[in-house]
Amino acid sequence: MRHQEDDRRPEGRGRMTEAGTNAYPRTFVGLDLETTGVDSRVDRIIEVGAVRVVDGRVADTFESFVNPGCPIPSDIVHLTGISDADVAGAPTIDEVLPRIIEFIGGSPIVAHHAPFDTGFLDEAAGGRPGLLVGRGGVFDTLPLTRALLPRLPNHRLATAARFFDIPTGRSHRATDDARAVSDLFLALLGVLDQIGATVLDRMYRLADTATRTLIEAARERAEATIDPLAVPDHGEKERELQRLDTARGLGVPRTPAEEIREIDLDEIESLFGTDGPIGRELRGYEVREQQLQMLRAVGDSLMGGVHLVVEAGTGVGKSLAYLTPAVYFAVENGERVVVSTNTKNLQEQLFLKDVPFLERVLDIDFSVALLKGRGNYICQARWRQVLEKGLSSSERSQLLPVALWEQETRSGDISENAAFRQYGYVWNRISADGGPCLGQKCPMRETCYLLKARKASQAAHLVIVNHSLLFSDTEADNRILGEYSYLICDEAHNMEQVATEHLGKRSNVWRARAMLDNLYRNEGGPSGDLGEVMGALSGTDGALLESATAGVERLASDVTAASAAVETFFTALAARHIDLNDGREVEFGKLRYRQEAPVSALLEEELAGVLAALSTVARGAESVADLITDSELDRAESFVQNLTFHAARVREFAADLEYVAEAADPGSVFWLDVRTFRDVFECELRSAPVSVAEMMGDFLYSRVDSLIATSATMTVDGSFDFVMERMGLDLIPDWKVLTLDVGSPYDYDAQSIAVVAGYLPQPSSSGFNQTVSRLVVKLAERAQGGTLVLFTARSALDAVFKSVLDPLTSRGKLVLAQGHGGASSALLEQFAREVDSVLLATSSFWEGVDVPGRSLEQLVIVKLPFPVPRDPVVEAHCERYEADGENSFGRYMIPRTAIRLRQGFGRLIRSTTDSGAVIFLDSRLSTRAYGERLLEQLPTRTVIADSEAGLMTALAGIHADRSVV
Ligand code: SF4
């Protein structure tokens, strides 16, 4: 432990404010702890670091290892670099505690996620909260970072420090982190200094007590010096924050041509030559015949008004192959081309990366718009109303990151605000989907983000959407997107699944809570839209007050009763779920039920109770709306709209609940989704159409002149039949649908190899996870690059992670696992950075992962990704095939598995210089008849290894010189 003077002064940021009666703290102590885990009740402190900052200068430092009296877990050793040897001779926390308390003295503490650090110190002090924090106060830089930099991709200390170019030293070492957090605090004060008084006022209403003192200090000066709506200027750094604007290039007029005009495909193809504008801009560019073939086919289909199903393997560059002809076609004909992707991430990738590239290199002006569902946009009218209300402390802390962002954003799309938790009640209160739109009567209509996005999407040449919005639009009779004739669907192999999900219904307690809370809730005072009516009524007198108050109070009590009835119904459902599962309890799972034994029969009384309660609420909301229509009440019209909206939502919820509980529709499959959270069972009622093929034809294909459906995996057994049948494209006349498989530019035989560990026991055998663990350790140990291990089940991933963590960590390998620290994007980032690391993952990692080079050199597929046969939707699909006299395994299960397997394989080779191996640990590939059929789907050569030695020999060529022998 040492105290020392330090002249290091953070340059140019966060000067101490001396003006006014309020000021930022001149002295504070930046604090950080390293611990053996995250639970202060069971885990121990292993290092304490602190710096005292006076007038922006580091004046003193405190650092000490702490002997925790127990071994340090290996993942913590890996994370911090602190070993048992480092802390063996260190003082205990009982010895360190008085010294750090003395060091802090009466100064405020500054920490990132302060409750973590103060919680550990309080616990060490005998669980006496406030021992430390009660004296000088605590400033937490985590909520402050979220409030002031909401658009950072995440709000970890390292990310925020990087944004301000703050040196982080040894990350996850207490003293270096204490310095970084002090610099971050000063930098954040610098940001606060740039905010106008009106925006600061909004933040003030939402901030906690400590943050309010900082805002007050900023506001005093802001009132005198800057524009009340000023937002921080991040200069060059602004680009890193990735503003998602709604549209670009809208000045370019779009006038539909009377007849379809041809576009010159030779000219478009020439853009892709090595000396063309596209080729010149891309490093290491090579002409790819497959890409040219695809762009010609896309151009021909758009001009010819036919549908095209195209498989474009990894490396083709399919985005540019469809976007480029689409841009030329749209501009030449004044048409809109709608481009739909599977996920919002892919949607943003097109809008933020691929389209801007074309805007830059193509000598053609075009406009592009990004459109999402209305639930993605903030409603400024509702936001301003909510700010006026009394909010609970949890609502305030959730809404704080919205205040500055709402002033800065150009899109109003909440997904760019990583600091806000976009779910549940609070988002419902301010989202454009959470209440009725006032339209022309809205005072905010000129700046409304939703209206702006919709208007832009009407005017643009290219409109980028996602499949989910596409199906919402088809259900809403094109009221969202308007009429369009040209549609390109990327990742189209997922469309059946998205349609099935989207066209089904779900009823659960969370949806009910959010809906009813949005109408009325009482948490330290009435809130919700009814709470606002109550507030307005309290300012009136006379007849209106008398007549409306009784109705409003009755409705408030009806909402409370309906909330209780909903809770009762879903609690009873959870308790009775075993009746739907042959008397067996499940922790997680889907339990199918049918018309013969529906949920409505199982819980007849409870269902009747909840439906009656919901009906009472809907009628009550309508009756209060009637009472205040045409009244003198301030904002009466808006209240009436809100109440009518809620009544409709409640009726819709009740109808959905009745529909799924009765399970009477023979065209749908019904099930109960059971999950357990902290030993409490939760259930959701679900339904899905058994077949979406005809619906997709009616809703989608018949409405457009040309549909381009593309993906890297559109064929099974070399044929488009399976995908066409599942998507309903086989119901369209042959002349109208063309298919094309352009293949891939990669030389898979030379660049990769697939090895099947044919000697392993079957995945269902006992001890399989241990076998997998041992082999994963050996495979990762000998690999020069990274290893991605793909699982089909979370339980297997957890078991293997537990077994491989210590052996691989002790060999210097970083082991990452989905669900064991960090979001998926952060895990992938780390996996790509640490070249020889190991990543264990499941579900979403089978698709879309793009890690080129050595960082992903070895792909281990633990088990064949068969659809779960007992999944209600899968079961219903199989029943259909069987009812038609067909073998559901060969006709449905194998093709679905083949597509998933090819998607998984697609993670391995991501460039022409990549090489690597896929290792299958599922020996059924060599022992079952279907194994050969599945292996034939892969574009590379395969080896069946009959021993571990054989497996390693097959892989040796790759590991020896990174080329397959
Ligand atoms: S126009 Fe509608 S969505 Fe837009 S701010 Fe007004 S009420 Fe909200």
Residues whose N, C-alpha, C, O or C-beta is under 5 A from the ligand:
A	BS01	SF4	C379 Q380 A381 A432 P436 C437 L438 G439 C442 M444 R445 C448 L450
